[in-house]
């Protein structure tokens, strides 16, 4: 059985930055060649970044992607690495680009060697699930490409081929492939890595050969790509596994079945056409075998934390910001946002502002100051009461209008600091608050990015507790003062205000939201699950009535199965309230 040394480039590309992305691939090719690899595979649309969304409808972008692929092939050869076959994910078209349906656009994989494109594989299924709108893409790609590399027949597939009916995997099994390479840009959500592994186990058993799964890493708007590339063999054997949320070149030696000459001809299987390619001879595997990397797994809260940190870091970095600013109230949400920001971009780049009013408690002011000191943040105090009093000298406001005025004054202050110093404003609201509209438009909801927008309030507390425990394990100071975690949550916009004055306890609220928002349950379903009808009616009405607010909020990192803005979108004008 021949040994194939495969390299998987788990890189962090940026959408639209074709030259920088090509440079990442060149660096990976150089490292893979130096390691003696027979084959390098990059992530899905590694050359263009992912998802390109409506950039794909611009013929200039598709043409730039095609041209950059050709240049990349020549550059890798000029670097002295031309003998290495490189599977590159990019954007292509096999017909006119544009038009109402965008006919001709293809999510593609190309195999390049010796400065040339050997073949192009157009994806059979196109992404959906909040990444692409499938109705706007032309579904095509009925050929499976198999290349004989180092004596092994290697089949090439793209992301959704794994998740849908697995047509290319069935064809690979019929063709007797010795290895299947699957390139991905698969966004993170809780529990998804386990589902990926189950699919890889299934298709590896079906093909009777290992599957090499390479995923990109990095943040792109609301999405986070978590890496976790791996090679899985029949019988649930894990040959190699890369780290999560970090770039890495994963290299592994695989003992694989040798390709058979009798069946190595183009043919049509019961599922799709199979096209074979014989590549030039590749390097011999060095005498010293590669020790397969098996990155340790992450527990649930550590995984979510890493996703939130990476999502925030890349949003700041890729959009050209160097620093962030937001209000630090002394409450749990802004405290968690502060620690995330520090972990993401460094304490020196985080500015927090305490903006007390007459209703701000002493303990909240003290908690905010203590957290800023523990974390080493740039901290200042800007009292808002004189500004509020200035409004009240000309406006007669009370009740909710006065509460919202305070929030909007605070929003104006942080936006002014952003304009003056170039900071990105962070909105510290959580998913529970966004769900029921418990936030003030143009007040606490202002910002360019909302790091915990997809984090329910109960999960906010879990993450805060976990982060302190993590600090203790590292021998570091706990970043969040204990009182911030223990005290009842409050917006402090009126005397003795508590969140529980307006909302059910968060344990109950979040359970209902998980079913109504994430699970698309009807009100009747929730009552059937045992929740009191009056509580269900109240919560569902708040969620339905807050759609117009959510449409105006900042993007935030997706960590759940259904996030606001990207995955869930209901009509603003909507009178349906169930039966």
Secondary structure, DSSP 8 states (H G I E B T S, - for coil): -EEEEEEEEE----TT-HHHHHHHHHHHHHHHHHTT-SEEE--TTTTT-S--GGGGG-HHHHHHHHHHHHHHHHHHIIIIITTSEEEEEEEEESS---TTTTTTEEEEEEEEETTEEEEEEE-SS---TTTS-GGGS-----EEEEEEETTEEEEEEETHHHHSS-HHHHHHHHHT-SEEEEEE--B--TTHHHHHHHHHHHHHHHHTSEEEEEE-EEEETTEEEEB--EEEETTTEEEEE--BSS-EEEEEEEEE----STT-S-EE-SSSEEEEEE--------SS-----B-----HHHHHHHHHHHHHHHHHHHTT---EEEE--SSHHHHHHHHHHHHHH-GGGEEEEE---TT--HHHHHHHHHHHHHHT-EEEE---HHHHHHHHTT----HHHHHHHHHHHHHHHHHHHHHHH--EEB----HHHHHHT-S-TTTTT-SSB-TTTT--HHHHHHHHHHHHHHHHHTT---SS-HHHHHS-----SSTT--GGGTS--HHHHHHHHIIIIIS---HHHHHHTT--HHHHHHHHHHHHHTHHHHTTS------SSS-BTTTB---SS------
